[in-house]
Amino acid sequence: MIQNRVNIPGWIGVACLIFMWSVILLPKSMMKPLLPMFDKIGPFGWLIPLAMVLMPTIAAKRGSKWWWGVLAIAIITLFAFLRVVLD
């Protein structure tokens, strides 16, 4: 019997991944309305890249092999984000 289950940690990681790419790719003029949200995240902003990598790792260990692909994309995104931030 095939069991279809939703892998919530993996999808949380995908949401963080989408968020990080929107931060990297959106122009600064479009980011102005989002600045109050970033102020509320404040010192916990480092949790988003961490969740972006850890959540798909948990999903890959628990479920489908597709999550390993998401993990690879998350690691690439982490390095791209660090390059943007540290530049």
PyMOL Python script that loads the backbone (N, CA, C, O; Angstrom):
from pymol import cmd

cmd.read_pdbstr("""\
ATOM      1  N   MET A   1       0.839  -1.180   0.000  1.00  0.00           N
ATOM      2  CA  MET A   1       0.000   0.000   0.000  1.00  0.00           C
ATOM      3  C   MET A   1       0.889   1.250   0.000  1.00  0.00           C
ATOM      4  O   MET A   1       1.756   1.396   0.861  1.00  0.00           O
ATOM      5  N   ILE A   2       0.676   2.135  -0.950  1.00  0.00           N
ATOM      6  CA  ILE A   2       1.454   3.367  -1.057  1.00  0.00           C
ATOM      7  C   ILE A   2       0.860   4.401  -0.113  1.00  0.00           C
ATOM      8  O   ILE A   2      -0.343   4.663  -0.102  1.00  0.00           O
ATOM      9  N   GLN A   3       1.744   4.964   0.666  1.00  0.00           N
ATOM     10  CA  GLN A   3       1.297   5.959   1.637  1.00  0.00           C
ATOM     11  C   GLN A   3       1.770   7.342   1.187  1.00  0.00           C
ATOM     12  O   GLN A   3       2.973   7.596   1.117  1.00  0.00           O
ATOM     13  N   ASN A   4       0.844   8.214   0.888  1.00  0.00           N
ATOM     14  CA  ASN A   4       1.175   9.596   0.528  1.00  0.00           C
ATOM     15  C   ASN A   4       1.129  10.439   1.787  1.00  0.00           C
ATOM     16  O   ASN A   4       0.103  10.532   2.461  1.00  0.00           O
ATOM     17  N   ARG A   5       2.256  11.045   2.085  1.00  0.00           N
ATOM     18  CA  ARG A   5       2.286  11.910   3.260  1.00  0.00           C
ATOM     19  C   ARG A   5       2.957  13.223   2.899  1.00  0.00           C
ATOM     20  O   ARG A   5       3.831  13.278   2.034  1.00  0.00           O
ATOM     21  N   VAL A   6       2.547  14.240   3.552  1.00  0.00           N
ATOM     22  CA  VAL A   6       3.112  15.563   3.335  1.00  0.00           C
ATOM     23  C   VAL A   6       4.327  15.686   4.244  1.00  0.00           C
ATOM     24  O   VAL A   6       4.259  15.389   5.436  1.00  0.00           O
ATOM     25  N   ASN A   7       5.421  16.123   3.673  1.00  0.00           N
ATOM     26  CA  ASN A   7       6.646  16.267   4.436  1.00  0.00           C
ATOM     27  C   ASN A   7       6.792  17.736   4.829  1.00  0.00           C
ATOM     28  O   ASN A   7       7.388  18.526   4.097  1.00  0.00           O
ATOM     29  N   ILE A   8       6.249  18.090   5.977  1.00  0.00           N
ATOM     30  CA  ILE A   8       6.167  19.481   6.417  1.00  0.00           C
ATOM     31  C   ILE A   8       7.551  20.126   6.589  1.00  0.00           C
ATOM     32  O   ILE A   8       7.731  21.259   6.145  1.00  0.00           O
ATOM     33  N   PRO A   9       8.539  19.460   7.212  1.00  0.00           N
ATOM     34  CA  PRO A   9       9.850  20.120   7.315  1.00  0.00           C
ATOM     35  C   PRO A   9      10.446  20.468   5.948  1.00  0.00           C
ATOM     36  O   PRO A   9      11.069  21.517   5.789  1.00  0.00           O
ATOM     37  N   GLY A  10      10.257  19.605   4.987  1.00  0.00           N
ATOM     38  CA  GLY A  10      10.771  19.889   3.649  1.00  0.00           C
ATOM     39  C   GLY A  10      10.113  21.107   3.032  1.00  0.00           C
ATOM     40  O   GLY A  10      10.786  21.930   2.412  1.00  0.00           O
ATOM     41  N   TRP A  11       8.810  21.228   3.194  1.00  0.00           N
ATOM     42  CA  TRP A  11       8.111  22.378   2.615  1.00  0.00           C
ATOM     43  C   TRP A  11       8.434  23.664   3.351  1.00  0.00           C
ATOM     44  O   TRP A  11       8.409  24.737   2.748  1.00  0.00           O
ATOM     45  N   ILE A  12       8.738  23.584   4.644  1.00  0.00           N
ATOM     46  CA  ILE A  12       9.212  24.776   5.364  1.00  0.00           C
ATOM     47  C   ILE A  12      10.553  25.221   4.783  1.00  0.00           C
ATOM     48  O   ILE A  12      10.802  26.414   4.608  1.00  0.00           O
ATOM     49  N   GLY A  13      11.411  24.245   4.488  1.00  0.00           N
ATOM     50  CA  GLY A  13      12.689  24.559   3.853  1.00  0.00           C
ATOM     51  C   GLY A  13      12.516  25.191   2.483  1.00  0.00           C
ATOM     52  O   GLY A  13      13.249  26.114   2.128  1.00  0.00           O
ATOM     53  N   VAL A  14      11.548  24.700   1.707  1.00  0.00           N
ATOM     54  CA  VAL A  14      11.272  25.277   0.387  1.00  0.00           C
ATOM     55  C   VAL A  14      10.768  26.709   0.534  1.00  0.00           C
ATOM     56  O   VAL A  14      11.138  27.574  -0.261  1.00  0.00           O
ATOM     57  N   ALA A  15       9.936  26.973   1.530  1.00  0.00           N
ATOM     58  CA  ALA A  15       9.449  28.338   1.760  1.00  0.00           C
ATOM     59  C   ALA A  15      10.610  29.270   2.113  1.00  0.00           C
ATOM     60  O   ALA A  15      10.658  30.405   1.638  1.00  0.00           O
ATOM     61  N   CYS A  16      11.538  28.801   2.938  1.00  0.00           N
ATOM     62  CA  CYS A  16      12.721  29.605   3.267  1.00  0.00           C
ATOM     63  C   CYS A  16      13.587  29.829   2.037  1.00  0.00           C
ATOM     64  O   CYS A  16      14.163  30.902   1.858  1.00  0.00           O
ATOM     65  N   LEU A  17      13.675  28.810   1.194  1.00  0.00           N
ATOM     66  CA  LEU A  17      14.450  28.908  -0.046  1.00  0.00           C
ATOM     67  C   LEU A  17      13.859  29.963  -0.972  1.00  0.00           C
ATOM     68  O   LEU A  17      14.592  30.776  -1.536  1.00  0.00           O
ATOM     69  N   ILE A  18      12.557  29.954  -1.129  1.00  0.00           N
ATOM     70  CA  ILE A  18      11.872  30.952  -1.967  1.00  0.00           C
ATOM     71  C   ILE A  18      12.067  32.353  -1.380  1.00  0.00           C
ATOM     72  O   ILE A  18      12.290  33.314  -2.116  1.00  0.00           O
ATOM     73  N   PHE A  19      11.983  32.457  -0.065  1.00  0.00           N
ATOM     74  CA  PHE A  19      12.182  33.742   0.596  1.00  0.00           C
ATOM     75  C   PHE A  19      13.586  34.277   0.329  1.00  0.00           C
ATOM     76  O   PHE A  19      13.757  35.458   0.030  1.00  0.00           O
ATOM     77  N   MET A  20      14.590  33.407   0.438  1.00  0.00           N
ATOM     78  CA  MET A  20      15.963  33.846   0.221  1.00  0.00           C
ATOM     79  C   MET A  20      16.190  34.295  -1.218  1.00  0.00           C
ATOM     80  O   MET A  20      16.859  35.301  -1.452  1.00  0.00           O
ATOM     81  N   TRP A  21      15.640  33.560  -2.189  1.00  0.00           N
ATOM     82  CA  TRP A  21      15.802  33.972  -3.582  1.00  0.00           C
ATOM     83  C   TRP A  21      15.064  35.275  -3.866  1.00  0.00           C
ATOM     84  O   TRP A  21      15.515  36.070  -4.690  1.00  0.00           O
ATOM     85  N   SER A  22      13.940  35.505  -3.198  1.00  0.00           N
ATOM     86  CA  SER A  22      13.249  36.780  -3.406  1.00  0.00           C
ATOM     87  C   SER A  22      14.077  37.933  -2.836  1.00  0.00           C
ATOM     88  O   SER A  22      14.092  39.023  -3.409  1.00  0.00           O
ATOM     89  N   VAL A  23      14.762  37.705  -1.721  1.00  0.00           N
ATOM     90  CA  VAL A  23      15.628  38.739  -1.151  1.00  0.00           C
ATOM     91  C   VAL A  23      16.796  39.031  -2.093  1.00  0.00           C
ATOM     92  O   VAL A  23      17.192  40.184  -2.263  1.00  0.00           O
ATOM     93  N   ILE A  24      17.343  37.977  -2.702  1.00  0.00           N
ATOM     94  CA  ILE A  24      18.495  38.152  -3.588  1.00  0.00           C
ATOM     95  C   ILE A  24      18.091  38.812  -4.905  1.00  0.00           C
ATOM     96  O   ILE A  24      18.813  39.674  -5.407  1.00  0.00           O
ATOM     97  N   LEU A  25      16.952  38.421  -5.471  1.00  0.00           N
ATOM     98  CA  LEU A  25      16.616  38.826  -6.830  1.00  0.00           C
ATOM     99  C   LEU A  25      15.734  40.067  -6.954  1.00  0.00           C
ATOM    100  O   LEU A  25      15.778  40.746  -7.980  1.00  0.00           O
ATOM    101  N   LEU A  26      14.941  40.373  -5.942  1.00  0.00           N
ATOM    102  CA  LEU A  26      14.057  41.531  -6.056  1.00  0.00           C
ATOM    103  C   LEU A  26      14.857  42.828  -5.966  1.00  0.00           C
ATOM    104  O   LEU A  26      15.793  42.926  -5.172  1.00  0.00           O
ATOM    105  N   PRO A  27      14.494  43.822  -6.774  1.00  0.00           N
ATOM    106  CA  PRO A  27      15.182  45.113  -6.674  1.00  0.00           C
ATOM    107  C   PRO A  27      14.867  45.796  -5.344  1.00  0.00           C
ATOM    108  O   PRO A  27      13.843  45.531  -4.715  1.00  0.00           O
ATOM    109  N   LYS A  28      15.764  46.667  -4.941  1.00  0.00           N
ATOM    110  CA  LYS A  28      15.606  47.333  -3.646  1.00  0.00           C
ATOM    111  C   LYS A  28      14.328  48.163  -3.558  1.00  0.00           C
ATOM    112  O   LYS A  28      13.780  48.334  -2.469  1.00  0.00           O
ATOM    113  N   SER A  29      13.853  48.676  -4.677  1.00  0.00           N
ATOM    114  CA  SER A  29      12.622  49.471  -4.648  1.00  0.00           C
ATOM    115  C   SER A  29      11.410  48.611  -4.283  1.00  0.00           C
ATOM    116  O   SER A  29      10.468  49.095  -3.656  1.00  0.00           O
ATOM    117  N   MET A  30      11.437  47.345  -4.674  1.00  0.00           N
ATOM    118  CA  MET A  30      10.334  46.451  -4.311  1.00  0.00           C
ATOM    119  C   MET A  30      10.471  45.927  -2.888  1.00  0.00           C
ATOM    120  O   MET A  30       9.500  45.447  -2.304  1.00  0.00           O
ATOM    121  N   MET A  31      11.667  46.017  -2.333  1.00  0.00           N
ATOM    122  CA  MET A  31      11.903  45.517  -0.982  1.00  0.00           C
ATOM    123  C   MET A  31      11.497  46.519   0.096  1.00  0.00           C
ATOM    124  O   MET A  31      11.366  46.147   1.262  1.00  0.00           O
ATOM    125  N   LYS A  32      11.293  47.800  -0.281  1.00  0.00           N
ATOM    126  CA  LYS A  32      10.949  48.822   0.708  1.00  0.00           C
ATOM    127  C   LYS A  32       9.727  48.463   1.556  1.00  0.00           C
ATOM    128  O   LYS A  32       9.776  48.639   2.773  1.00  0.00           O
ATOM    129  N   PRO A  33       8.624  47.964   0.962  1.00  0.00           N
ATOM    130  CA  PRO A  33       7.479  47.605   1.813  1.00  0.00           C
ATOM    131  C   PRO A  33       7.774  46.430   2.750  1.00  0.00           C
ATOM    132  O   PRO A  33       7.078  46.256   3.751  1.00  0.00           O
ATOM    133  N   LEU A  34       8.781  45.632   2.445  1.00  0.00           N
ATOM    134  CA  LEU A  34       9.105  44.474   3.274  1.00  0.00           C
ATOM    135  C   LEU A  34      10.063  44.798   4.412  1.00  0.00           C
ATOM    136  O   LEU A  34      10.278  43.963   5.290  1.00  0.00           O
ATOM    137  N   LEU A  35      10.643  46.001   4.411  1.00  0.00           N
ATOM    138  CA  LEU A  35      11.623  46.352   5.438  1.00  0.00           C
ATOM    139  C   LEU A  35      11.071  46.275   6.864  1.00  0.00           C
ATOM    140  O   LEU A  35      11.796  45.833   7.756  1.00  0.00           O
ATOM    141  N   PRO A  36       9.817  46.687   7.124  1.00  0.00           N
ATOM    142  CA  PRO A  36       9.304  46.518   8.497  1.00  0.00           C
ATOM    143  C   PRO A  36       9.278  45.056   8.938  1.00  0.00           C
ATOM    144  O   PRO A  36       9.481  44.758  10.116  1.00  0.00           O
ATOM    145  N   MET A  37       9.029  44.145   8.000  1.00  0.00           N
ATOM    146  CA  MET A  37       9.031  42.732   8.354  1.00  0.00           C
ATOM    147  C   MET A  37      10.446  42.289   8.723  1.00  0.00           C
ATOM    148  O   MET A  37      10.628  41.518   9.666  1.00  0.00           O
ATOM    149  N   PHE A  38      11.454  42.773   7.982  1.00  0.00           N
ATOM    150  CA  PHE A  38      12.837  42.424   8.291  1.00  0.00           C
ATOM    151  C   PHE A  38      13.253  42.971   9.648  1.00  0.00           C
ATOM    152  O   PHE A  38      14.044  42.350  10.357  1.00  0.00           O
ATOM    153  N   ASP A  39      12.718  44.137  10.011  1.00  0.00           N
ATOM    154  CA  ASP A  39      13.031  44.700  11.326  1.00  0.00           C
ATOM    155  C   ASP A  39      12.473  43.824  12.441  1.00  0.00           C
ATOM    156  O   ASP A  39      13.088  43.700  13.500  1.00  0.00           O
ATOM    157  N   LYS A  40      11.311  43.217  12.212  1.00  0.00           N
ATOM    158  CA  LYS A  40      10.721  42.343  13.222  1.00  0.00           C
ATOM    159  C   LYS A  40      11.491  41.033  13.338  1.00  0.00           C
ATOM    160  O   LYS A  40      11.579  40.459  14.423  1.00  0.00           O
ATOM    161  N   ILE A  41      12.049  40.558  12.227  1.00  0.00           N
ATOM    162  CA  ILE A  41      12.851  39.332  12.278  1.00  0.00           C
ATOM    163  C   ILE A  41      14.117  39.598  13.079  1.00  0.00           C
ATOM    164  O   ILE A  41      14.537  38.779  13.897  1.00  0.00           O
ATOM    165  N   GLY A  42      14.717  40.754  12.829  1.00  0.00           N
ATOM    166  CA  GLY A  42      15.868  41.242  13.585  1.00  0.00           C
ATOM    167  C   GLY A  42      16.989  40.239  13.766  1.00  0.00           C
ATOM    168  O   GLY A  42      17.548  39.727  12.796  1.00  0.00           O
ATOM    169  N   PRO A  43      17.314  39.962  15.031  1.00  0.00           N
ATOM    170  CA  PRO A  43      18.472  39.096  15.289  1.00  0.00           C
ATOM    171  C   PRO A  43      18.232  37.626  14.935  1.00  0.00           C
ATOM    172  O   PRO A  43      19.165  36.824  14.951  1.00  0.00           O
ATOM    173  N   PHE A  44      17.004  37.278  14.622  1.00  0.00           N
ATOM    174  CA  PHE A  44      16.708  35.888  14.281  1.00  0.00           C
ATOM    175  C   PHE A  44      16.767  35.630  12.784  1.00  0.00           C
ATOM    176  O   PHE A  44      16.360  34.563  12.322  1.00  0.00           O
ATOM    177  N   GLY A  45      17.267  36.592  12.024  1.00  0.00           N
ATOM    178  CA  GLY A  45      17.356  36.448  10.580  1.00  0.00           C
ATOM    179  C   GLY A  45      18.259  35.312  10.142  1.00  0.00           C
ATOM    180  O   GLY A  45      18.080  34.768   9.052  1.00  0.00           O
ATOM    181  N   TRP A  46      19.225  34.944  10.967  1.00  0.00           N
ATOM    182  CA  TRP A  46      20.120  33.847  10.628  1.00  0.00           C
ATOM    183  C   TRP A  46      19.403  32.506  10.653  1.00  0.00           C
ATOM    184  O   TRP A  46      19.909  31.531  10.097  1.00  0.00           O
ATOM    185  N   LEU A  47      18.231  32.434  11.288  1.00  0.00           N
ATOM    186  CA  LEU A  47      17.473  31.176  11.338  1.00  0.00           C
ATOM    187  C   LEU A  47      16.907  30.792   9.974  1.00  0.00           C
ATOM    188  O   LEU A  47      16.701  29.608   9.707  1.00  0.00           O
ATOM    189  N   ILE A  48      16.654  31.772   9.109  1.00  0.00           N
ATOM    190  CA  ILE A  48      16.079  31.467   7.799  1.00  0.00           C
ATOM    191  C   ILE A  48      17.058  30.677   6.932  1.00  0.00           C
ATOM    192  O   ILE A  48      16.669  29.640   6.394  1.00  0.00           O
ATOM    193  N   PRO A  49      18.319  31.118   6.768  1.00  0.00           N
ATOM    194  CA  PRO A  49      19.246  30.271   5.999  1.00  0.00           C
ATOM    195  C   PRO A  49      19.513  28.922   6.656  1.00  0.00           C
ATOM    196  O   PRO A  49      19.710  27.920   5.968  1.00  0.00           O
ATOM    197  N   LEU A  50      19.518  28.898   7.985  1.00  0.00           N
ATOM    198  CA  LEU A  50      19.717  27.634   8.689  1.00  0.00           C
ATOM    199  C   LEU A  50      18.560  26.673   8.422  1.00  0.00           C
ATOM    200  O   LEU A  50      18.779  25.495   8.140  1.00  0.00           O
ATOM    201  N   ALA A  51      17.336  27.176   8.511  1.00  0.00           N
ATOM    202  CA  ALA A  51      16.157  26.336   8.224  1.00  0.00           C
ATOM    203  C   ALA A  51      16.118  25.934   6.762  1.00  0.00           C
ATOM    204  O   ALA A  51      15.642  24.851   6.422  1.00  0.00           O
ATOM    205  N   MET A  52      16.620  26.810   5.894  1.00  0.00           N
ATOM    206  CA  MET A  52      16.626  26.530   4.460  1.00  0.00           C
ATOM    207  C   MET A  52      17.470  25.290   4.155  1.00  0.00           C
ATOM    208  O   MET A  52      17.179  24.569   3.201  1.00  0.00           O
ATOM    209  N   VAL A  53      18.500  25.036   4.947  1.00  0.00           N
ATOM    210  CA  VAL A  53      19.366  23.882   4.715  1.00  0.00           C
ATOM    211  C   VAL A  53      18.941  22.692   5.583  1.00  0.00           C
ATOM    212  O   VAL A  53      18.910  21.558   5.104  1.00  0.00           O
ATOM    213  N   LEU A  54      18.618  22.939   6.838  1.00  0.00           N
ATOM    214  CA  LEU A  54      18.317  21.831   7.747  1.00  0.00           C
ATOM    215  C   LEU A  54      16.983  21.137   7.470  1.00  0.00           C
ATOM    216  O   LEU A  54      16.896  19.913   7.564  1.00  0.00           O
ATOM    217  N   MET A  55      15.960  21.892   7.136  1.00  0.00           N
ATOM    218  CA  MET A  55      14.642  21.283   6.934  1.00  0.00           C
ATOM    219  C   MET A  55      14.614  20.309   5.749  1.00  0.00           C
ATOM    220  O   MET A  55      14.077  19.212   5.897  1.00  0.00           O
ATOM    221  N   PRO A  56      15.169  20.661   4.579  1.00  0.00           N
ATOM    222  CA  PRO A  56      15.219  19.653   3.506  1.00  0.00           C
ATOM    223  C   PRO A  56      16.103  18.453   3.856  1.00  0.00           C
ATOM    224  O   PRO A  56      15.870  17.349   3.364  1.00  0.00           O
ATOM    225  N   THR A  57      17.120  18.665   4.708  1.00  0.00           N
ATOM    226  CA  THR A  57      17.949  17.536   5.143  1.00  0.00           C
ATOM    227  C   THR A  57      17.113  16.547   5.942  1.00  0.00           C
ATOM    228  O   THR A  57      17.205  15.337   5.736  1.00  0.00           O
ATOM    229  N   ILE A  58      16.304  17.059   6.846  1.00  0.00           N
ATOM    230  CA  ILE A  58      15.407  16.202   7.633  1.00  0.00           C
ATOM    231  C   ILE A  58      14.429  15.494   6.709  1.00  0.00           C
ATOM    232  O   ILE A  58      14.177  14.299   6.864  1.00  0.00           O
ATOM    233  N   ALA A  59      13.880  16.225   5.752  1.00  0.00           N
ATOM    234  CA  ALA A  59      12.917  15.624   4.817  1.00  0.00           C
ATOM    235  C   ALA A  59      13.577  14.548   3.966  1.00  0.00           C
ATOM    236  O   ALA A  59      12.959  13.524   3.677  1.00  0.00           O
ATOM    237  N   ALA A  60      14.829  14.768   3.561  1.00  0.00           N
ATOM    238  CA  ALA A  60      15.527  13.782   2.724  1.00  0.00           C
ATOM    239  C   ALA A  60      15.808  12.515   3.512  1.00  0.00           C
ATOM    240  O   ALA A  60      15.726  11.414   2.966  1.00  0.00           O
ATOM    241  N   LYS A  61      16.130  12.654   4.761  1.00  0.00           N
ATOM    242  CA  LYS A  61      16.383  11.475   5.596  1.00  0.00           C
ATOM    243  C   LYS A  61      15.096  10.680   5.833  1.00  0.00           C
ATOM    244  O   LYS A  61      15.135   9.456   5.957  1.00  0.00           O
ATOM    245  N   ARG A  62      13.960  11.374   5.896  1.00  0.00           N
ATOM    246  CA  ARG A  62      12.696  10.727   6.209  1.00  0.00           C
ATOM    247  C   ARG A  62      11.958  10.203   4.994  1.00  0.00           C
ATOM    248  O   ARG A  62      11.208   9.231   5.093  1.00  0.00           O
ATOM    249  N   GLY A  63      12.162  10.836   3.846  1.00  0.00           N
ATOM    250  CA  GLY A  63      11.241  10.533   2.754  1.00  0.00           C
ATOM    251  C   GLY A  63      11.894  10.360   1.406  1.00  0.00           C
ATOM    252  O   GLY A  63      12.877   9.633   1.258  1.00  0.00           O
ATOM    253  N   SER A  64      11.344  11.025   0.448  1.00  0.00           N
ATOM    254  CA  SER A  64      11.679  10.852  -0.961  1.00  0.00           C
ATOM    255  C   SER A  64      13.078  11.343  -1.293  1.00  0.00           C
ATOM    256  O   SER A  64      13.640  12.192  -0.602  1.00  0.00           O
ATOM    257  N   LYS A  65      13.621  10.794  -2.356  1.00  0.00           N
ATOM    258  CA  LYS A  65      14.943  11.218  -2.821  1.00  0.00           C
ATOM    259  C   LYS A  65      14.898  12.583  -3.485  1.00  0.00           C
ATOM    260  O   LYS A  65      15.947  13.197  -3.683  1.00  0.00           O
ATOM    261  N   TRP A  66      13.728  13.073  -3.831  1.00  0.00           N
ATOM    262  CA  TRP A  66      13.604  14.414  -4.414  1.00  0.00           C
ATOM    263  C   TRP A  66      14.084  15.475  -3.441  1.00  0.00           C
ATOM    264  O   TRP A  66      14.536  16.539  -3.863  1.00  0.00           O
ATOM    265  N   TRP A  67      13.994  15.208  -2.157  1.00  0.00           N
ATOM    266  CA  TRP A  67      14.413  16.191  -1.163  1.00  0.00           C
ATOM    267  C   TRP A  67      15.918  16.393  -1.177  1.00  0.00           C
ATOM    268  O   TRP A  67      16.400  17.443  -0.751  1.00  0.00           O
ATOM    269  N   TRP A  68      16.677  15.401  -1.663  1.00  0.00           N
ATOM    270  CA  TRP A  68      18.126  15.600  -1.796  1.00  0.00           C
ATOM    271  C   TRP A  68      18.408  16.681  -2.836  1.00  0.00           C
ATOM    272  O   TRP A  68      19.357  17.450  -2.689  1.00  0.00           O
ATOM    273  N   GLY A  69      17.597  16.743  -3.877  1.00  0.00           N
ATOM    274  CA  GLY A  69      17.730  17.811  -4.870  1.00  0.00           C
ATOM    275  C   GLY A  69      17.426  19.169  -4.277  1.00  0.00           C
ATOM    276  O   GLY A  69      18.109  20.151  -4.564  1.00  0.00           O
ATOM    277  N   VAL A  70      16.403  19.220  -3.452  1.00  0.00           N
ATOM    278  CA  VAL A  70      16.057  20.481  -2.778  1.00  0.00           C
ATOM    279  C   VAL A  70      17.198  20.892  -1.846  1.00  0.00           C
ATOM    280  O   VAL A  70      17.529  22.073  -1.740  1.00  0.00           O
ATOM    281  N   LEU A  71      17.792  19.912  -1.177  1.00  0.00           N
ATOM    282  CA  LEU A  71      18.921  20.209  -0.301  1.00  0.00           C
ATOM    283  C   LEU A  71      20.095  20.779  -1.092  1.00  0.00           C
ATOM    284  O   LEU A  71      20.737  21.730  -0.645  1.00  0.00           O
ATOM    285  N   ALA A  72      20.381  20.209  -2.258  1.00  0.00           N
ATOM    286  CA  ALA A  72      21.469  20.726  -3.098  1.00  0.00           C
ATOM    287  C   ALA A  72      21.187  22.162  -3.527  1.00  0.00           C
ATOM    288  O   ALA A  72      22.085  23.003  -3.506  1.00  0.00           O
ATOM    289  N   ILE A  73      19.960  22.443  -3.910  1.00  0.00           N
ATOM    290  CA  ILE A  73      19.588  23.815  -4.297  1.00  0.00           C
ATOM    291  C   ILE A  73      19.716  24.758  -3.093  1.00  0.00           C
ATOM    292  O   ILE A  73      20.149  25.901  -3.241  1.00  0.00           O
ATOM    293  N   ALA A  74      19.340  24.275  -1.906  1.00  0.00           N
ATOM    294  CA  ALA A  74      19.451  25.099  -0.703  1.00  0.00           C
ATOM    295  C   ALA A  74      20.908  25.435  -0.390  1.00  0.00           C
ATOM    296  O   ALA A  74      21.214  26.557   0.014  1.00  0.00           O
ATOM    297  N   ILE A  75      21.794  24.481  -0.574  1.00  0.00           N
ATOM    298  CA  ILE A  75      23.214  24.740  -0.304  1.00  0.00           C
ATOM    299  C   ILE A  75      23.778  25.737  -1.318  1.00  0.00           C
ATOM    300  O   ILE A  75      24.539  26.633  -0.954  1.00  0.00           O
ATOM    301  N   ILE A  76      23.405  25.580  -2.582  1.00  0.00           N
ATOM    302  CA  ILE A  76      23.827  26.544  -3.603  1.00  0.00           C
ATOM    303  C   ILE A  76      23.300  27.937  -3.278  1.00  0.00           C
ATOM    304  O   ILE A  76      24.015  28.929  -3.424  1.00  0.00           O
ATOM    305  N   THR A  77      22.053  28.006  -2.839  1.00  0.00           N
ATOM    306  CA  THR A  77      21.456  29.286  -2.470  1.00  0.00           C
ATOM    307  C   THR A  77      22.166  29.899  -1.274  1.00  0.00           C
ATOM    308  O   THR A  77      22.370  31.112  -1.227  1.00  0.00           O
ATOM    309  N   LEU A  78      22.542  29.077  -0.314  1.00  0.00           N
ATOM    310  CA  LEU A  78      23.259  29.583   0.856  1.00  0.00           C
ATOM    311  C   LEU A  78      24.576  30.235   0.438  1.00  0.00           C
ATOM    312  O   LEU A  78      24.915  31.316   0.920  1.00  0.00           O
ATOM    313  N   PHE A  79      25.314  29.586  -0.453  1.00  0.00           N
ATOM    314  CA  PHE A  79      26.567  30.173  -0.919  1.00  0.00           C
ATOM    315  C   PHE A  79      26.323  31.433  -1.743  1.00  0.00           C
ATOM    316  O   PHE A  79      27.093  32.389  -1.644  1.00  0.00           O
ATOM    317  N   ALA A  80      25.270  31.451  -2.551  1.00  0.00           N
ATOM    318  CA  ALA A  80      24.943  32.662  -3.319  1.00  0.00           C
ATOM    319  C   ALA A  80      24.557  33.795  -2.376  1.00  0.00           C
ATOM    320  O   ALA A  80      24.960  34.940  -2.580  1.00  0.00           O
ATOM    321  N   PHE A  81      23.780  33.480  -1.351  1.00  0.00           N
ATOM    322  CA  PHE A  81      23.367  34.490  -0.374  1.00  0.00           C
ATOM    323  C   PHE A  81      24.580  35.029   0.380  1.00  0.00           C
ATOM    324  O   PHE A  81      24.702  36.239   0.572  1.00  0.00           O
ATOM    325  N   LEU A  82      25.469  34.146   0.804  1.00  0.00           N
ATOM    326  CA  LEU A  82      26.666  34.602   1.513  1.00  0.00           C
ATOM    327  C   LEU A  82      27.545  35.469   0.620  1.00  0.00           C
ATOM    328  O   LEU A  82      28.170  36.421   1.086  1.00  0.00           O
ATOM    329  N   ARG A  83      27.587  35.136  -0.654  1.00  0.00           N
ATOM    330  CA  ARG A  83      28.367  35.948  -1.593  1.00  0.00           C
ATOM    331  C   ARG A  83      27.763  37.349  -1.722  1.00  0.00           C
ATOM    332  O   ARG A  83      28.497  38.334  -1.793  1.00  0.00           O
ATOM    333  N   VAL A  84      26.432  37.442  -1.752  1.00  0.00           N
ATOM    334  CA  VAL A  84      25.765  38.739  -1.849  1.00  0.00           C
ATOM    335  C   VAL A  84      25.958  39.527  -0.560  1.00  0.00           C
ATOM    336  O   VAL A  84      26.215  40.730  -0.595  1.00  0.00           O
ATOM    337  N   VAL A  85      25.834  38.856   0.567  1.00  0.00           N
ATOM    338  CA  VAL A  85      25.936  39.547   1.858  1.00  0.00           C
ATOM    339  C   VAL A  85      27.363  39.993   2.153  1.00  0.00           C
ATOM    340  O   VAL A  85      27.587  41.102   2.638  1.00  0.00           O
ATOM    341  N   LEU A  86      28.321  39.128   1.860  1.00  0.00           N
ATOM    342  CA  LEU A  86      29.708  39.445   2.199  1.00  0.00           C
ATOM    343  C   LEU A  86      30.398  40.326   1.178  1.00  0.00           C
ATOM    344  O   LEU A  86      31.499  40.814   1.430  1.00  0.00           O
ATOM    345  N   ASP A  87      29.770  40.541   0.026  1.00  0.00           N
ATOM    346  CA  ASP A  87      30.368  41.384  -1.005  1.00  0.00           C
ATOM    347  C   ASP A  87      30.187  42.843  -0.740  1.00  0.00           C
ATOM    348  O   ASP A  87      30.639  43.674  -1.527  1.00  0.00           O
TER     349      ASP A  87
END
""", "prot")
cmd.dss("prot")
cmd.show_as("cartoon", "prot")
cmd.util.cbc("prot")
cmd.orient("prot")
